[in-house]
Amino acid sequence: MKRKLDAVLKATIYDCFEKGLLSKTPLPDYVIEIPNNPDHGHFATNLPLTLASSQKRAPREIASVLVENLKDEGDLLESTEIAGPGFINFRISPTEWHAVLCNVLSLRADYGRTTYGNNEKVLVEFVSANPTGPLHLGHGRGAALGDTLCRILSFCGYEVTREFYINDAGQQIKMLGESVFCRFKQMYDPAYPFPDNGYHGDYILDLARIISEEADLKNLSEEAAIDICTQKGKAMMLDEIKQDLSRFRVAFDVWYSENALYDSGLLKSALDTIKEKEHVYDREGAQWIKTSDFGDDKDRVIQKKDGQFTYFASDISYHLEKKRRGFKKAINIWGADHHGYVPRMNAALLAHGFPEDWLSVMLIQLVKLWKGGQEIKMSKRAGDFVTLKELVDEVGVDAVRFVFLTKSHDSTLDFDIDLVKKQDSDNPVYYVQYGHARICSIFRKAASEGISLPDRPDGLLERLILDEEMALIRRMAEFPSLLDEISRTLEPHRLTYYLTDLAASFHKYFNLGTKIPEYRIVTNDRETSHARLFLADAVRAVIANGLGLLGISAPERM
């Protein structure tokens, strides 16, 4: 609906330019928004206010010109009014809202799908956990965010690739092998020393037991035994990560190995490219990249004195390789501890001539877990954190995914286990899912009374006259533009807010009938029942679509 109204405004202002009613100037940035007060109409725009400086006229005077010359050839508008210092308020014709409802019922699972992305190739890299331990809650929050974002981007016309970057090279992998080997040795010699910075938790002992059953570690040299523990431990942890993500309804198109950068020669090739651009220099036997020329606070080492490449070097190479694969935009979802890493990565990419907006980095803040009014901080298996698997076992995939998306990714999230186990309106995921299940129940009741919907709602929707009914239709009309906005702003948590509001509006509408019988959805008036069932069916479709984009089920019974 916003697009239709915007088309009317643009046609109007260009017509006013041509007729000399307004001076020809570039169009300023203006907004079309839903007023907080419904008495102010369905939509409002600040266009006259934004035109005031270029037109050198009072905003209300500009508003009068626009309103008097509106190019509303499709009869979109029921009324307009000038308000305040120069806003224009609009009320949309009821027939247009009925057309929205018909559109939802016609498109159903495709309602909200757009071509906003124009098939632009986007790479979303998320989770990318080191295969040295189980997934923790931060990984889970990143998984829910990344997967939902990918679903929405795809729904809005982007060509999306989901990628997991496997950090399978470097010291952390070697330390995994040493930790497993030490636990193996401690099976026979409890006093055998364990490395100070080794990996703790019962899972290391589990790995040691399984690997020692598969390989004769006792009769191998320490170096060979650690190597086997490293390779097998890494493979087993990666397999567990894949299983946990699959259960969490998260799938990846590409599992990209850091080792592949080294083995394929891509790392060396990328660094040669950096040198060709003359952004590299030698100092104290190491090689440095001039990131300070591009916004970083200092230059960074990419190759140490001993010839070893730094993590930064491999990360630069990895992003150059993303660009080489033809992606027009890259989105990285990282932990909050990478905050200082973002400007240096952006600086390195700018040094290579990348567009400033090519890379978007979303930083995931911490998840605090609560139960019985107390924060939970420990896990027996992981040692020092609660695993994603433990939380899913406790409350289920639907609850975890929904709650992880109830706040912006850059805000700390409190996850209350007791709250999401409640079956009432305080539980956000239950409240939304129950909206879908309640509508399914209404249709079962209608069927039991011999009421079935006609093929089309023609001639029936005029019976939808209650404020609550029109409010539901207007709320559903927001769905497509909301998804487009999420694609632009990368804020998928806004979808949970939307679904919560939509479900609340429906529950309020349903509850009218418990107080006033003639307001029930299934009534003695067959045509009114049909109209209200069509409305409920549309709400059901939008809730199902939204939950599907969140990776959450839409149950028919609860």
N, C-alpha and C positions, 0 to 999 in steps of 0.2 A: 504493500500500500504506500510506503514511503517513496518507492520508486515512481509510482504513478503520480503522486503529489509533486514530486520533484520535477517530473516531466511537465506538469502544468505550470509550475513556477518558471522553469526555464523558457517554455514557449511564451509565457506572458512577458517576461523581462526582455526577450529578444524582440518581441512585437513592439514593446514600448520604445526600444532603441530605434527600430525602423521608423516608427511614427514620430520620432523626435520628442516623445513624452518624457524620456529620460536620456541623459547624455550617454553615448556609447563608451563604455569602460570595460576593462576585464572583470569577469565575475569574481567577487570576493568569496572567501570561505564562509559558508553559512551552514546552519544546522536545521534539520527538521526533527523535532523530538515530541515525545508524548508528555503533555503537561502533568505535573504532579496532582493538580486539582482537576478532576474530570469535568467540573463546571466550565473549564476554560476550553473545552472542545476535545477532539480526538488527537489533533496534532497542532503544533505551533512552530513558527519559524522566526528567526531573528534577521532574515534577509534585509528588510528595510534599514535596520541598525547598521549592518555591515556595509551598506551602500552609501550611508550618509556622507562620509568624508569625500568619496570620489564624486558624488553628485552635488555636494555643497548645498544640501537641502535638509530640512528637518526629517527625521525618520518617519514620523506619523504622516507627513505630507507624501513621502515616497510610498508608504503603505497604502495610502488612499489611491494613488495612481495605479498601483498593482491590483488592488481589489476591484477597482472600477473597470479594469481591462483584462480580467482573468480569462485565459484561453482554456476554458473547461468544456471542450467540445464533447467529451464523453460523459458529461453529467456526473462527474466523480463527487462533486461537493454538494452537500445539503445546505451549508451556510458558512459564511466567513465573518470575522469581526476583527477590528483593530483594537489592540489592548496595550495598556501601559505606555511606555515611551516610544513604541513602534513595532511591537510584535504583531503578527497576524495569526489568529486562531482559526482552525478549520474543523468543520464537522463533515464527516463522510456520509454519503447517501446510504440508507439502509440496504438498497439493492446491491451496492458494492460489497457490503459486509456479507450479504447472502451469497454473492459470487465467490467470496473467500471460502465460505463453508463448502460450497459445491466443489471448489478446487481441491480442498483437503480430501473430500470424499472420493473424488475422481483419481487423485494421484496416490493417496494412501501412503505406502512405504516410500514413495518417491517425493512426498511433499517436503519441501525445504531444500531439495537438491537443486543446485544452481551451476552455472558455468562461470562463476566469478573468477576461478583460477585460470581459465583459458588454457588448460592442459600444460601449465608451466611445471617444469620438472623440479621437484623439491626433495631434498634428502633430509630426513629427520634421524639424527643419531641420538639414542637415549639408552638408559640403564648403563651399558658399557662397564659393568662391574668387573673388577679383577677376579679371575677364576681361582681365588685363594681362600674362599670361604662362602658361606651361604648368603643369600640376599637378605639385606636388612630393610627396615621400614623406609629409609630414605630411598633405597633402590625401588621399593614398591611404589612410593609416591611418584617417582620419576617414570616408572613403567605405566602407571595409570594416566599420568599427564601426557606422556609421549604417545601412547596408543590412542587415547581419545583425540588428541590433536590430529593424528594421522587419519583417523576415521572422519573427522570433520573436514579436513582439507580435501580428502578424496571425494567426499560428498559434495563439496563446493567446486569441483572441477579441476583440482590440481592432480598432477601425475606424481604420486608420492612413493618414495622408497624408504623403507624402515631399515635402519642399520644398527647393528650392535658391534662396537669396536672392542675386540678382545685384546686386553692388555696382557699378552702371553710372552712378553720379553722383559728382561730386566731383573733387578734385584728381588722384587717381591715374589717372583715365580721361583727363583732359587731358594728364597727363604721358606717357601711352602715345602719344597722338597726336603730341606734340612729339618724343618719342624716335624714332618712325617717320619723321617728317618730316626730322629731322636726319640719320638714316642715308641717306635719299634724297638729301639735299644732298651728303653725303659721297661719293656715287657719282661726282660730278663735281668736287667740291672737298674732298679728304681733310682739309683744314685747317679745315673748317667746325666750329664749336664744338658740343660735345655737352653737354647740361645735366648738372650735377654729380649731381643726384638722378634722372637718367633711368634707363630700363630697359636693361640690357645683355643680352648673349647673342645668339647667331646668329639666334634667332627674330625679333628686331626687324629685322634686315637682310632676312630672308625676307619679312616683311610689307611692308617698303619696296619690294622688287622687285615683288611681286605687285600691290600697290596702284598703283604707278607705271605698271604695264602696263594697268591698268583705268581710270585717270584721268590726265588731262594736268596733272600737278602743276606742271610748269614754267611754264605759262601762267596759273596762278592766283595770287592774292595769297597772301601767307604765311598770313594768317588763314584764308582759305578752304581752302588746302591742308592746314593742320593739322586743320581741322574734318573734312575728308574722311578724313585719316589716323586721326583719332580714331574716327569712326563705323565705318569699314571695319575698322580694326584690332581694335576691340572685338568686332565681329560675327565676325570670323575666329577670334579667340582663344576666344570663347564656343563657336563651332562645334567647335573642336579639343577643348575641355574636354568637350563632350557626347560626342564620338567616343571619347575616352579612357575616360570613365565607362561608356559602353555596352560597350566592349571589356572593362571591368573588371566587367561584369555588374551595373552599378548603374543603376537607372532612377528618374526622379522623376515624381511626379504633377503638380507645379506648379513652374514656373520664375518666381519672383516678382521683378519688376524694382523696384529702388529708385526709379528714375525715375517708376514708376507711382504711388508715394506722392505725389510732387510734382504730377504731371500730373492726377491724379484729385481732388485737393483733400483727400485723406485726411489728409495731414500737418497742414494747417491745422485741419481738423475735430478731429483728435486733440488738438492744442494748445489749442483752444478748450475741450475737455473738461477738460484739466488746469487751465485758468484757472478754470473753473466750480467746481472743487473747492477753489479758494483755496490751491493748493499752489505758486503761481508769484508771484514778486515782481520788481520792477525794481531794479537797482543798477548804477550807473556806465554807464547807457545800454543795458545788456543785460538779458535776462530769464533768471531763475534758477528752478530747481525745488528745492523743499525736501526733497531726498532725505536730508539729515542727520536729519530727524525720523523716518526709517524704517530706520535702521541704516547708512546710508552715512557715510563719515568727514567729508564736507563737501557743501555744496550744489553743483549743477552748472548750467552755462550751457546753455540750450536755444536761445536766439536771440542772436546777437552784436549789437554796436552798429550794424553796417552793415546789419542786417536779415536777414543770412544765418542759416539754421538750422544747428545743429551736427549731427554724426553721431549724437550721443546723442538729439537730438530725433527724428530719423528712425527710430532704433531703437525708441524708446518708441512712436512711432506704428505701427510695423510690428507690435509685440507687441499693442498694443490692437486692431489689425486682425485678428490671429490669434484673439483672444478673440471679436471680433465675428462671426467665421465659425463660431462654435459649438464650438470645440475645448475639451474639458474639461481637457486637459493639453497642455503644450508641452515638447518636449525639444530643446535646442540642443546641438550638438556643435561646439565652438570650439577654436582653437589655445590652447596653454598661455599665450601672451602676453596672452590676455584675462583672466587671473586677477583683476586689479584691477577689471575691468569688471563682474564678476558681482554684487558687492554693490550697486553703484549701479543696475544694471538691476532687481534684486530690490526695491530701495528704491522705485524709480519705480513698479513694478507694485503694491507694497503701498499706495502713495499713492493708487492708483486703486481700492483695495478688492479686489484680486485675492487669492485664497487663497494662503497661504504656499507650498503645495506645487504651485501651478499650473505653475510653470516649473522644470525641472531642467536644469542646465547641466553637460555633461561636457567636461572639458578634455583635449585630446590632447597628450601629451608627445612629445618628439623621437624620430625614428628615426635610428639610426646605422647606416650601411651598411659592411660589412666584406668584403674579398676578399683572399685570400692573406695573411691576418693583418694587413692594413693597412686603416685607415678610408678610405673613398672620400668626398671632399668636393666634387668639382667635376664639372661637366657642360659640355661644349663648347657645347651648344645653349642651355642655360638660363643659363650664365655663372657662377652661384654656387651651384647646387644640382643634385642628381640628380633627373631627372623620373620620375614614375610610369611613363610609357611606356617609358623606358629600362630600368627594373627589370623590368617585365612582359616586355619583349623578351628579357631575359637569362634569366629563370627561369620565366616562365609565370604566368598568372592564379591558378591553384590555389595555388601555393606562396606567392605574395605575400599573398593574402587570408588563408590559414591562419596564416602567421607573424605578420602584423599583429594577429591575434587571440589570440596565445599569451601575452600579458601584459595586465594591466589597463591601461586607457587612461591612467591617471594615473602610469604608470611608464615611464621611458625604455626604448626597445626597441632591442636590437642585432640587426640582420638580417645573418646570415652567408651570403653567396651560395654559398660553397663547400659549406656544410652542406646547403643545400636542393637541391643538385645531386646529392648522394649518393643512391644507391638502397639504403639500409639503414636499420636501426632508429634511427640517429642523426638521420635526417631526419623530423621529426614529421609532415608532411603525407603523405610516402611511406608511413610506417608505418601510418597510418589507412587510406589508400586501398588499400594492399596487403591489409589485412584484408578489405575488400570484394571485391577481385579474387581473393584466395585462396579465398574461399567460392564464388565463381562457378566457379573452377577445380575445386573439389571436386564441384560439381554436374555439371560436364562429365564428370569421371571416373566419377561414379555412373551417368550416362546411358550412358557407353560400356560399362558392366558390366550394363546392362539394369535398373538400379534407378531407379524413379521413385516419387515420394511419393504416398501415398494422399490422397484428398480431405481427410480430417480426421485429426488425431492421436489420436483416441479410443483409449484402451487402450494407447497406446504410451509415453506420457511417464513412466510408472512405471519405465521402464528407465533414465531419467536419474538415476543415483544417485551419480555421482562428485562430489566437493566442487567441482571446477572447473566442472562443468555447472550445479550449483545457484548457484554464484557468478555465472555469466554471466546466469542468469535474474534474480537479485536486482539485478544491475547494470542490466539492461534495465528493471526495475520502477522505477528512479529517474528515468527519462527524463522522464515527464510532469511530475512535481513539480519537477524541475530547471528545466524551461522556464518554469513558473509563477514560480519564484524569480528567474530571470533577468529576467522581465517586471517583477517588483517592485523588484529591486535594480539593474537596468540594468547587468548584468555579463556580456555575451555571451562574454567570454573563457572563462568557466567551461565553455562547451560544448566548446571545444577540449580542455580538460583531461579532460572526461568521455569524449570520443571516443577520446582517446589511451589512457585507462585501459581502456575497453571493448575496443579493438583489442588491447592488450597481454594482456588476459585471454583473448581468443580465441586469439591466437598461442601463448600458454602451453598452452592446452587442446589445440590442434592438435599441438604439439610432443610431447605425451605419447605420441601414436601413433607417433612416429618412434623412441621408445625401447621402448614396450610395444605390440606388435601388436594385442592385444585392445582397446586404448583408441583405435584409429583410428576416424575418423568413419564411413568405409565399411569394414565388416568382413564376415566370412563369415556373421554372424548378421543375417538380413534385417530383423527387427523392431528390433533395436538400431540398425542402420544408419538405418532410418526415423526413429527417435526422435532420433538425433543430427543427422540432416539437417534435421529440423524445427527443432531448436535453432539450427543454423548458419544456416538460412534467416531465422529471427527476428533473429539478430545482424546479418545482412546488411541487413535492412529498417531496423533502428535506425541502423546506420552510414550508410546512404543518406539517411535522414531528417535526421540530424544534419549531414551534409555539405551537403545541400540547403539547410538553414537558414543555413549558412555561405557559401552561394553557390559551393560547390566541387563538382566532378564526382565521381561514384562509378564509376570505371572497372571494366570486367569483365575486362580483361586488362592486365597490366603486365610 
